[in-house]
Amino acid sequence: MSNQELLRRIRLGEDSGLEFKRIELQGRKVTGPRRKEFADELAAFANARGGTIILGVDDKTRAITGIPLDSLDAVENWAQGICHDSITPALDAEIYRLELEGPDGQLLPVIRMDIPKSLFVHKSPGGYFRRIGSSKREMSPETLAREFQERSQSRMIRFDEFPTPNTEPGDLDYELTRRFLREEIVEEEGVTGHAARKLRLLAEDDEGKTRLTLSGVLLCTRNPQEWLPHAYIQAVSYVSERTDENYQVDARDIGGPLDEQVANALHFLRRNMFIRATKALERLEIPQFSERAVFEALVNAVAHRDYSMAGSRIRMHMFTNRLELYVPGALANTLTPDALHLRQANRNELIVSLLARCPAPAGVGRKYLMDRRGDGVPIILQESRELSGHSPEYSLLGESELRLVIPSA
């Protein structure tokens, strides 16, 4: 919606896809609307067909009341906190700041929140709600059971094959996409033709519009974080054995396509790890960590993380005595940390398939990023043990995050 179209819809009032909320502040603290009631409204949209909430518009008079400019950060943080902390599972709303013309003609700042239809049924503080017309309604047990059934069937389509809202076929990057298609197909169809759909880089959404799939966004666009802001690697290096910002020497949020994230995270490791040298008959260099082990761990992280967990990112933290890698999501199927080196299960089959076609960085002992034989975890264990004399440790944190700790040499 353009601003003019949005103003016309505001004048017509709330409906099944549009809601207004006047923002009340006490200092920088949001006192209205109430946190629980607002969470119910957000979940109701996600449980229906999605919708838009405008913060800074009076829901009774439809007047543009605005938000003080110096309070925009506080209001946005308040709204994001409700999405992540007051709704189960968390919502990933898109938040925009814009200016709309107020009653006396001046431009007033407002915040627009776009909530997509969700693959999940969301529970908010008041229960399970669904948007019907211009209001939210609590779902009956029969409706709730039907919603759970329908959405569980939708998730039979793997999440990495699901259409990504607000994407268009033209968002596919030509050079990134052509590496997955045969040259003669690219010459005949371009990168948005039938072959891209057959490869599941493109798919139709509920309204029949062609969108990029999650995998298409993650591997065939230059900036996947435009649509998936949580799909990046946070890398931090400390000259300490604990998390302490006073000893932080380097930090970087690593975005871009998944294969570039792996390469740049490996570069971060090389730039920050210590190299010990001994000299008897000749110079012998001993790295702090096995590059091959960390490479395998990073590839597994981007391939198998749970991309439906909004607000969660992969974290690689380097310390003087260890490296910690945190990966969002519980283990797929019935895998356990103790069985990772014996069994394999893919959460994201399409992402794994595409990564198996991406060239690996130099010096990691592999031609392509992904090896479908499932050798990654055994390599991590063996390489780390040979270098440090200690075994890496996998553990689950709260059934929602996998942690790998690799001891340093």
Protein Blocks (a to p, Z undefined) as FASTA:
>chain_A
ZZklmmmmmmnopcfkbccdddddehjacfbdcfklmmmmmmmmmmmnopaddehiafkl
opaebjafklmmmmmmmmmmmmmmmpccdddddddddddddfkopacddddddddddfbd
cddfklpaddehjbdcdddfklmmmmmmmmmmmmmpcfklpccehiafklpcfklmmmmp
cfklmmmnommbmklmmnopaccdfkopacddfklmmmmcfblmlmmmmlccddddddbf
bdcfklccbdcddedjfklmmmmmmmmmmmmmccddddfkbccdddfbdfklmmmmmmmm
mmmmcfklghiacdddddfkbccdddedidehjbcfklmmmpccdfblmlmmmmmmpccd
ehilpabfbdckopmmmmmmmmmmmmnopacddddehhlaccdddddZZ
